[in-house]
Amino acid sequence: MSLAAAEEDSAAEIHLPADVDWEMLDKSKFFFLGAALFSGVSGALYPIVVLKTRQQVMLSNDTSCLKMASSIFRAEGCRGFYRGFGTSLMGTIPARALYMGALEVTKSNVGNLATARLGFSEASACAVANAAAGLNAAMAAQLVWTPIDVVSQRLMVQGSSCTVGLKKYNGGIDAFRKIVKADGLKGLYRGFGISILTYAPSNAVWWASYSVVHRVIWGGVGCYFCKKNGGGGGYRPDGKAVMGVQAVSAVMASGASALVTMPLDTIKTRLQVLDGEGARGGSLTVVETVRNLVKEGGLGACYRGLGPRWASMSMSATTMITTYEFLKRLSTKNRDSFSF
């Protein structure tokens, strides 16, 4: 697609590779390659998720990420950073398939509606479509991801000081059985409502912000290079430049999203890991969980694990968007018309 430069009076124009929409994709290749690529991404980022989860369920706020990582390594070795990964991976594949399918279908339909019927500009239609797609995709994925999250997070914290009073599990299947036996199926969906409240708006904000930041950066880049080259012929970036801008846009979009949704994520993790297992004498409500957090460390307790979560979201978003765009181009029905 062609992206006009940010300055209206500039003749500079930047020429990006054509976008790939839902109708252009080979669906079987898209989902198969997506499962493989994103499983690798999940494996690389999993240790950070373990650190974030353990910090969120701690009863004190005096252990840094480095101290916790060192403690895990000394006590449990490298395997301590991958507790529950098998369970998490089993859920990642169907959850990612739901996420990617809902994302692309919604983005395509809402984008066409906003442009053709509502008369939005290209930039506005793109932002609206991305926000709606992120919201819908997150809600669809949580149907699968919440039960997997409940099980894998309880496995993550085993072996740490925060597991006092919690049941011990011998793997994901054992955890699944004990949770269902204790609380029924609702035990697997503990925190589902707050997960939706956390991830749906977060995804909507992230995708909308990414769309806006992406266009702004390319507008500035286009102006700079076209002025540098005398303004003739516009600017046609290579693959490295495209990936670089995608990465920067992803990091910037992740920052605000992580900061705004961190308290909800901490409450969600507490509900899924500590409550309903006898850690406090029974299941707690969201209000009671917030009250306990505030008693433990004030507002700062709601932001435990912010560093690992911010790092995880930034790295995950960067790898996700670059991998995702690469995946879409690998999965096009007519790859000859697309450059990488």
Order of alpha helices (4+ residues) and beta strands (2+ residues): beta-beta-alpha-alpha-alpha-alpha-alpha-alpha-alpha-alpha-alpha-alpha
